[in-house]
Structure formats: C-alpha cells, structure tokens
C-alpha cells in the first residue's frame, strides 16, 4: 500500500487504507437508515455516543433530509398545488387498526 504523498497506484486509483473502508462503511450504513445503535455495534464502538460523535456530519445530513421530507409532506396554505400524501397515511387522518 502506498504512503501519503506517493503517486497513485498503477491502476490510477489513489491508495485506500483499511480505516477509510471502515469509515465509508459506517457512513453508508447510517445514510441507508440503519439505526445508530446497530452501526455502533457493528463497528465495535463502546457506546452509541462515540459513534454519533465520529459520524456527526452524516447524522446532520440525515437530519436535514428528514426535515425537508416532512416539509414536503405538510400541506401549505395557498400553495396552489396538492402535495402527494405518503402511501401509509390514510386520507383524513383516521386511525386504521
């Protein structure tokens, strides 16, 4: 494996460390919606708090996505167009058991 500052490998790709693969894996798990506790266990971290601290950027992006999704879901007064409803929410908000 190449050291920092060395030219790319012969296939033209930059060298990748094991740690980079591990970090990428955890980031993709979180972005895919896997629960923080599960990712923490997979990574072997002592606490979920440690995982949250390390991957705070990914979690912030997920929060922004969640906020925009709920913003698109909530009807706006005077918007002029009807927003599609989520398929799992019944019309009129009635409870379905």
Number of C-alpha atoms within 10 A of each C-alpha: 9 12 10 9 6 10 12 13 12 7 6 8 9 14 14 12 11 8 9 10 11 12 14 12 14 21 19 14 17 19 14 10 11 13 12 19 15 13 21 19 13 11 14 11 13 10 12 17 13 12 19 16 10 14 16 13 12 16 18 11 12 16 12 10 12 12 12 11 11 10 11 13 13 11 14 12 7 7 8 7 9 9 12 10 13 9 7 6 11 11 10 6 7 8 8 6 3
